[in-house]
Amino acid sequence: MRKISFTIITLILIYGCQTDIQEYYTESLSIEKKVFDDFQEELLNESRRMLTLEPISVVHKPEVSTDMDSRNYISMACYWWPDPDSDDQLPYIRKDGHVNPETRSNKSDLPKMIEMAKSVERLAISYDLSLDEAFAEKAIELLDYWFLNEQTAMLPHLEYAQMVKGLNSGRSYGIIDTWWLVRVIESIDLLKNSNHWTTDLERDLKKWFADYTDWLYHGDFGREEVRSKNNHGTWYDVQIVSFGYFSGNEHLAKRHLEEVSLHRIPRQIGYFGKQSLETRRPWPVHYSIYNLSGLIKLAEYGELLNVDIKNEKAFYSGNIENATHYLIDMVRQSDLSGIRDSIDLTDTEVMYLDLLAGAWRLYGNTGFLTELSRVYDDIDNAELSVFKNREIWENNERL
């Protein structure tokens, strides 16, 4: 078991001798270095295997209607299944929390988007660590193929997302699919020092996200999704704020935080930190992690844009810090390997690590570091979170 020791937290409280503290601090860092070396090797080896990956695009569909542009993003509602009591199995019926395997097949563009986003993220982190231009070049190739190439680029809308067979050709709920693109724009910052990064590339990517944000904000689906009370509303906010900020519309990002996101906190977080709209679902830990991850991202953008999301609460509610403590208690009573449907492609466990890192940055609460130390070694792909947030793991100055 590879464990990073945070015993320094306790030692600082107990020992008055600076020499003793420094001795334990040095020991802690030496343990961290070995873990970093192991994680870095795992990360870079996997990224080297990705260098032969074929570019991914929404146009790679097994079949598409002759009157449909193949660049349209199409996905199927994940919790909707064929009706066994209907002769033609239509319309599909809802089974909340249970993912229909058909929606994770090549009939849907969502698995492609997830693969692209995860690949860009891993390659960007690897480039940032190693400065190996091959990683940046591959990540940029994937970005170009998905967003910019005239023949293969996804059109900047989700009119056909999370369709329900027999009922509709797309729904507002499908907007949550593109939460994966938040991870893409977070990865872009890591690529900007590459020799392969150009001002034209950056301009064109910002243009794509500006167009998509305009659709999100003004389209019928967006106007419906913003009214969602649970994680759908949260991740709509994250997309408006992060895509707006990335594409240069800071005014929109700040206004949305002030006029919409601030008001979600008291409605979503109970007095003791419970997220009732998520805990009532079939996978309460998964949904609680998923929603709180979004709220923490909004709070971090609030720090950038001078909107106090992190301390927002009402007399009857808790705040994001309370929700993080409540979630930690939930996770400690759960098996992280069984908190979601087995074919759900969301890496909720990695999101939990990122969530704890974000909460630490916002509040400086050492309990969040203690939880990071407790769980990270039991999580697949933990190296992604460790290196994304390595300023936390490399030093403990704020302790």
C-alpha angles and dihedrals in degrees: 000000000000106000128175110213119228093179086124087079091064094037093056089055094048108034123065095186113099091204092058092048092051091050092055092041091056091048091052092052092050090055090048092052093058091049090047091052092051093046093046091053091051092048097048094044091055091047091052088056088053093059090085093048115128113238114265126228143167088238090072094091123143090226137356134182113265090237093050123091105233089219089072113107110238127185138161127235103262099214096049121099138184112277106244090199094058122084092226093030089243139169099032117237129221125252104177116224095007112108116218106226089219088069090058094051130092088274086081130057093212096087088052092051091049092050091049094048095047091046094050090047095051094044092048093051090048091051091049090053101041105022086222103157092209090072094050092045091053094046091050091049089055092048092050093048094049100039112018117024107105094223099043109024119120112245110245100251141071103218090138101040123129094000117183113222112241093013112058147340095240142347141212088247088070090074088082089068091077095059081098089068089064086069090050095057090044087056094049093072089061091057101050095092092057121112086230094059114098136186089239091055092050092047093050094047091050089050092053092050092045090054092047092048089052090054091047093050101041104028125099092245092052093049088053097044094051087065093058110117101204135051090313090065092043094053092044086058093047090053095048092047100041097040091043092050093046094049093049101261098122090153091062092045094051095043091051091051091051099041102035117009097050090060095053095068099070091042095051105035122062124216093270095039102267116147097214095181088060102035092058090063124094093258102038098172093048094049093044091053091045095051097041090050088060094047091052091051089052090050091051091052086048089059090053094047099037096248113134102226096143096066098036114128140132129229088263098043143059129233134238093276090054090049091052092054091047091049092050089056090050093050092048089058092049141067106244091209091064105042098106143030108291094237095046106116094208110115092219094166093058088046088056091057091048089047092054091047091051092047089051091053091050100043109014090224109162090209088073091056090048090055091048089054091048100052111025097086092058095054126092114233091013088147089075091063094038093057096039087056099029095135086073095049098041097057140015099203094137091055 
